[in-house]
Amino acid sequence: MNFKQWVVELFKDERGSTSIKPVIALMGALFLCITMMVNSFTHGDIKPSDTLVDAVMIITAIGMGADTLDKFSFKKKTEEIKIEE
């Protein structure tokens, strides 16, 4: 498996299709990192609203958490199905 295939696999859900949750989490994390980096080089007058930054952080955390829960919950369901058969 090369790096490109590994990155593509990160964004897939348990069914093998692309999931929006990790995409949103990655975009939110990138926006937060870029905002903090740009904010460190600009004056205090030009900065984003604290509530906006908090909202993006919450959306990013929920996206990451939901994707993690989906990955762990599906494996348990497949194990239960295999045991029943």
C-alpha positions in Angstrom: 0.0 0.0 0.0 1.5 3.3 -1.0 0.9 6.7 0.6 -1.9 7.8 -1.8 -3.9 4.6 -1.1 -3.4 5.0 2.6 -4.7 8.6 2.5 -7.7 7.5 0.5 -8.5 4.7 3.0 -8.5 7.3 5.8 -11.6 8.9 4.3 -13.6 5.7 3.8 -16.2 4.4 6.1 -16.9 0.9 7.2 -18.8 0.1 3.9 -15.8 1.3 1.8 -17.4 4.5 0.5 -16.1 8.0 1.1 -17.4 9.4 4.4 -18.0 13.1 4.9 -17.1 13.1 8.7 -13.3 12.7 8.3 -13.3 15.1 5.4 -15.0 17.8 7.5 -12.7 17.0 10.4 -9.6 17.4 8.3 -10.9 20.7 6.7 -11.7 22.1 10.2 -8.3 21.1 11.5 -6.6 22.7 8.5 -8.7 25.9 8.9 -7.8 26.1 12.6 -4.1 25.6 12.0 -4.0 28.1 9.1 -6.0 30.6 11.2 -3.6 30.3 14.2 -0.5 30.6 11.9 -1.8 33.7 10.1 -3.0 35.2 13.4 0.5 34.9 14.8 1.9 37.1 12.0 -0.8 39.8 12.0 -1.8 42.6 14.4 -4.4 42.1 17.1 -6.8 44.2 15.2 -7.2 41.6 12.5 -8.3 38.4 14.1 -11.2 36.0 13.9 -14.0 36.0 16.4 -13.4 33.8 19.4 -16.8 32.2 19.0 -16.1 31.4 15.4 -12.9 29.7 16.3 -14.7 27.8 19.1 -17.4 26.7 16.7 -15.0 25.3 14.1 -13.1 23.5 16.9 -16.3 21.9 18.1 -17.4 20.8 14.6 -13.9 19.4 14.1 -13.9 17.5 17.4 -17.4 16.1 16.7 -16.4 15.0 13.2 -13.3 13.2 14.5 -15.2 11.6 17.4 -18.1 10.4 15.2 -15.7 8.9 12.7 -13.8 7.1 15.4 -17.0 5.7 17.0 -18.2 4.5 13.6 -15.0 2.6 12.9 -15.1 0.8 16.3 -18.8 0.1 16.4 -18.9 -1.5 12.9 -16.2 -4.0 13.8 -18.2 -5.3 16.8 -21.3 -5.8 14.6 -19.3 -7.9 12.0 -17.9 -10.0 14.8 -21.4 -10.6 16.2 -22.7 -11.6 12.8 -19.8 -14.1 12.2 -20.5 -15.7 15.6 -24.2 -16.1 14.9 -23.5 -17.8 11.6 
